């Protein structure tokens, strides 16, 4: 695989892979090729035993300033149905390993929706988030009207979707859309620090914990609790569980191998 519009470093740090959107002139606008490359890369990294955490980032000016409008402007409803661009997003959401978004500058439209498909978000003070699709006569279509209310609540999501106005990094933090805001020069290094904390843990436990948290948004409480318990019990079949509990009893640091 040789992606053209993203840069991939599978060993950016130990057990940490980095995906960097690389369309600077277009402010990393998300066209079909970019999304396909992100999807294929995530599938590859999901199957790489050396990778435990994935970071997605852009550049200082933009994480991603939205979808590539030029690619959609002349399309009709049946054209869009046949393109089926959102199947790519569905596959991205199936990634088992945790994904951290490191955001600077614009994260708008599809860029904001891509942020919301990630599991954690570190933002620079310069970051701006928004769903401005309403300003060009459409609406969010890659999860913006569904994941946004789950993150920030109905009234805030309505405000963003119906006005198209942007919010600052500090507002995004206060609304619960992101994990933390850091100085502009630190957003990637802070994402790496968070990734290192996760990469030290049992990769099987991390993946099952991620899966269980996501089920909280998809299932009624009792079904989700049952799902959580099954994943909890399953971890007692791993060597990492034996190592982790032995290390606790012996008062030493565990050495997790993903087995």
BELBEL-V464833 format. One record per residue. RES is the residue in three letters. SS is DSSP state (A for helix, B for strand, O for the rest). NEAR is the number of other ideal C-beta (glycine too) atoms within 12 Angstrom. D_CENTER is the distance of its C-alpha to the mean C-alpha in Angstrom with 1 decimal. Layout:
res;ss;near;d_center
RES;SS;NEAR;D_CENTER
RES;SS;NEAR;D_CENTER
//
This chain:
res;ss;near;d_center
UNK;O;18;21.4
UNK;O;11;21.8
UNK;O;24;19.1
UNK;O;17;20.7
UNK;O;30;18.1
UNK;B;36;15.5
UNK;B;27;16.5
UNK;B;30;15.6
UNK;B;23;16.9
UNK;B;27;16.7
UNK;B;16;18.6
UNK;B;31;17.4
UNK;B;28;18.3
UNK;O;16;19.7
UNK;O;33;17.2
UNK;B;38;14.3
UNK;B;37;13.2
UNK;B;33;12.2
UNK;B;44;11.2
UNK;B;34;12.7
UNK;B;45;13.2
UNK;O;28;17.0
UNK;O;31;18.8
UNK;A;20;20.1
UNK;A;13;23.0
UNK;A;27;20.9
UNK;O;31;18.4
UNK;O;41;15.8
UNK;O;33;16.4
UNK;B;47;14.6
UNK;O;28;17.5
UNK;A;26;17.8
UNK;A;23;18.3
UNK;A;38;15.1
UNK;A;41;13.0
UNK;A;26;15.3
UNK;A;30;14.9
UNK;A;45;11.2
UNK;A;33;11.8
UNK;A;26;14.8
UNK;A;38;13.5
UNK;A;38;10.8
UNK;A;22;13.7
UNK;A;25;15.9
UNK;A;36;13.9
UNK;A;29;13.6
UNK;O;17;17.4
UNK;O;25;18.1
UNK;O;16;19.6
UNK;O;23;19.4
UNK;O;38;15.7
UNK;O;40;14.2
UNK;B;43;11.0
UNK;B;48;8.8
UNK;B;47;8.1
UNK;B;52;7.2
UNK;B;47;9.8
UNK;O;46;12.7
UNK;O;29;16.0
UNK;O;24;18.0
UNK;O;26;18.8
UNK;B;37;15.6
UNK;B;52;11.9
UNK;B;50;12.7
UNK;O;36;15.7
UNK;O;44;15.3
UNK;B;41;16.4
UNK;O;27;19.5
UNK;A;24;22.1
UNK;A;14;24.9
UNK;A;22;23.6
UNK;A;26;23.9
UNK;O;14;26.8
UNK;O;9;29.6
UNK;O;19;28.1
UNK;O;11;29.5
UNK;A;10;28.1
UNK;A;9;29.2
UNK;A;14;27.8
UNK;A;19;24.3
UNK;A;13;24.9
UNK;A;11;25.9
UNK;A;21;23.1
UNK;O;17;20.7
UNK;O;30;17.7
UNK;A;26;15.5
UNK;A;18;16.1
UNK;A;31;13.8
UNK;A;31;10.9
UNK;A;16;12.3
UNK;A;22;12.3
UNK;A;40;8.7
UNK;A;30;8.1
UNK;O;20;10.9
UNK;O;35;9.4
UNK;O;29;11.3
UNK;O;42;10.2
UNK;B;40;7.8
UNK;B;43;4.8
UNK;B;43;5.5
UNK;B;47;5.4
UNK;B;45;9.2
UNK;B;52;10.7
UNK;O;42;14.4
UNK;O;33;16.5
UNK;B;38;15.5
UNK;B;51;12.3
UNK;B;40;14.3
UNK;O;44;14.5
UNK;A;46;12.2
UNK;A;49;10.5
UNK;A;48;10.0
UNK;A;43;8.9
UNK;A;46;6.2
UNK;A;49;5.1
UNK;A;43;5.8
UNK;A;41;4.2
UNK;O;44;1.3
UNK;O;34;4.8
UNK;B;32;6.4
UNK;B;43;7.4
UNK;B;40;10.6
UNK;B;43;12.6
UNK;B;40;15.9
UNK;O;26;18.8
UNK;O;28;19.0
UNK;O;45;15.6
UNK;B;38;16.3
UNK;B;51;14.3
UNK;B;41;15.9
UNK;O;46;16.5
UNK;A;33;19.8
UNK;A;30;20.3
UNK;A;22;23.3
UNK;A;21;25.1
UNK;A;18;25.5
UNK;O;11;26.6
UNK;O;25;23.6
UNK;O;24;20.8
UNK;O;36;17.0
UNK;O;26;16.6
UNK;O;34;13.0
UNK;O;30;12.4
UNK;A;42;13.4
UNK;A;26;16.5
UNK;A;24;15.1
UNK;A;31;11.8
UNK;A;37;13.3
UNK;A;25;16.5
UNK;A;22;14.9
UNK;A;32;13.2
UNK;A;29;16.2
UNK;O;16;19.1
UNK;A;16;21.2
UNK;A;13;23.2
UNK;A;26;20.6
UNK;A;31;18.6
UNK;A;21;21.9
UNK;A;22;22.7
UNK;A;41;19.6
UNK;A;32;19.9
UNK;A;22;23.7
UNK;A;17;24.4
UNK;O;26;21.6
UNK;O;20;22.0
UNK;O;27;19.5
UNK;B;34;18.7
UNK;B;25;18.7
UNK;A;35;16.4
UNK;A;20;19.0
UNK;A;24;19.1
UNK;A;36;15.3
UNK;A;25;15.8
UNK;A;17;18.9
UNK;A;25;17.5
UNK;O;22;14.8
UNK;O;41;11.8
UNK;O;41;10.8
UNK;O;29;12.0
UNK;B;29;14.4
UNK;B;30;16.2
UNK;B;29;18.0
UNK;O;18;20.6
UNK;A;23;19.7
UNK;A;13;20.8
UNK;A;22;18.7
UNK;A;37;15.0
UNK;A;34;14.3
UNK;A;24;16.8
UNK;A;32;15.5
UNK;A;43;12.0
UNK;A;29;14.1
UNK;A;25;16.3
UNK;A;33;13.7
UNK;A;39;12.6
UNK;A;21;16.3
UNK;A;21;16.9
UNK;A;32;14.7
UNK;A;30;16.1
UNK;O;25;19.5
UNK;O;31;19.1
UNK;O;30;20.0
UNK;A;32;17.3
UNK;A;29;18.7
UNK;A;32;18.6
UNK;A;35;15.1
UNK;A;32;14.0
UNK;A;32;16.4
UNK;A;26;15.5
UNK;A;32;11.8
UNK;A;30;13.5
UNK;A;26;16.0
UNK;A;21;13.9
UNK;A;27;12.2
UNK;A;23;15.8
UNK;O;18;16.8
UNK;O;19;15.5
UNK;O;17;17.2
UNK;O;17;20.5
UNK;O;12;23.5
UNK;A;13;23.9
UNK;A;11;26.6
UNK;A;15;24.8
UNK;A;20;21.6
UNK;A;16;23.9
UNK;A;16;25.6
UNK;A;24;22.4
UNK;A;24;21.5
UNK;A;17;25.1
UNK;A;18;25.0
UNK;A;27;22.0
UNK;A;19;23.8
UNK;A;14;27.0
UNK;A;20;25.5
UNK;A;30;24.5
UNK;A;19;28.2
UNK;A;16;28.7
UNK;O;26;26.8
UNK;A;21;28.5
UNK;A;29;25.7
UNK;A;27;26.9
UNK;A;21;30.4
UNK;A;25;29.6
UNK;A;27;27.6
UNK;A;19;30.4
UNK;A;17;33.1
UNK;A;18;31.6
UNK;A;13;31.5
UNK;A;11;35.2
UNK;O;13;36.2
UNK;O;8;34.6
UNK;O;12;32.7
UNK;O;13;29.1
UNK;O;23;27.7
UNK;O;18;26.9
UNK;O;28;24.2
UNK;O;20;24.3
UNK;O;26;22.1
UNK;O;18;25.2
//
